[in-house]
């Protein structure tokens, strides 16, 4: 295999990608060339504008992680970050005070916003930013592509007794950062998704891949929004490459994030099998050829295979690069040949 394409969200997808690249470098992935190229199609539906700056959380998390600039403790933002600008904005009473931009991270958003204001597309801007972060580490072996160049934003309707309608709609960042996903999400609306188009290179990366991977990212607001870009789902159904995914649900719950809450919102069973069936078998019009579940969910393998999805149960905890590379190897073995 020379070309791998991964549809990624933020923290979970980025950690998987780091382990995948570790496995390629170490030569532990069966059938994968040591100089294989990895193309990442990243979710941009978490993006928003704050303090006049365009912020792309998932793009940046992948970029910083693969460029060795991520804060390893938080899993997002820059290493050795300071927060003077956030504190000064709060002193002025500028809202929102619940979302902070680190001093080092602000530089990325300033550059991105200036380039967008100058007329460059998000994909062009991302390519420019990656020249600092990805090229020094990976050369031309890793590409990071936004799922679309157009503005797409996820909003969540939550209960609000003070509102005449009994609900209010908040941006996904407010739901996740301020509300901590502790308020029931009544509806999820991805504004602009239906009218968007795949970013440059996205469909080619899927059609030309030797393997496509859906990592353990959120199946609703990360991988789910990428699949919602018109043309992406069809590209997965028709690519000659096998498509394999790894469950973000382990033992009936998400490992990190809010997948459990949002799956319930869209009426999907919160289980490894439920997410696998949600993506569906390619043989039945879905997108999966194979689906890995954790050992704790081994009892769900038979049901998934009955649904037409090749399945295996292996350890799915990304405790370190070696463990994550082993997950990637198992995914490849499941669908190879």
ABEGO torsion letter per residue (X at the ends): XABBBBBBBBAAAAAAAAAAAAAAAAGABBGBBAABBBBBBBBAAABBBBGGBBBBAAAAAAAAAAAGABBAAAGBEBBGBBAAAAAAAAAAGBOBAABBBBAAAAAAAAAAAAAAAAGBBAAAAAAAAAAAAAAAAAEAABBBBBABABBBBBBBBBBBAABAAGBBBBBAAAAAAAAGGABBBABBBBBGAAABBBBBGAAAAAAABABBBBBBBBAAABAAAAAABBGAAAAAAABABBBBBBBABBGGBBABEAAAAAAAAAGBBBBAAAAAAAAEBAAAGBABABBBBBAAAAAAAAAAAAAGBBBBBBBABBABAAAAAAAAAAAAAAABX
